[in-house]
Amino acid sequence: MAQLVAGGQVSTMGVQRPDEPSPQGGLPEPQTPLYHHPLPELEAWLRSLGGRQRANHSSQWDLHQPHWSALVEFDVEELRVSWLQDGQQSVRQFPYGLSRADVEAAILAGP
């Protein structure tokens, strides 16, 4: 928050932009595009969704839900999600310019 300091000037010290991580080291605001998240924060986000990083491919994550499973992959230009449900595979790509909230909603909605 901006505050008035001596001489009538406004200080923005302590003001957090929506795309910056919180001072406590948390994730940026949910509406922040994925490209504004450092990799460790994206990994923490996937862990919070129940994802498990593959040991032999650090850019791949497995996510399991009661009715489907998914492989989440960090590609160069996009986040790729491959869902498997009832033997059927669905694949979608999400540009890193999309917000974390939108991508999360799409992933959790399933195939």
Sequence and secondary structure as in RCSB ss.txt:
>XXXX:A:sequence
MAQLVAGGQVSTMGVQRPDEPSPQGGLPEPQTPLYHHPLPELEAWLRSLGGRQRANHSSQWDLHQPHWSALVEFD
VEELRVSWLQDGQQSVRQFPYGLSRADVEAAILAGP
>XXXX:A:secstr
  EE GGG EE TT   TTS  TTS    TTSBGGGS HHHHHHHHHHTT EE SS TTEEEEE SS EEEEEE 
SSEEEEEEEETTEEEEEEEETTSBHHHHHHHHHH  
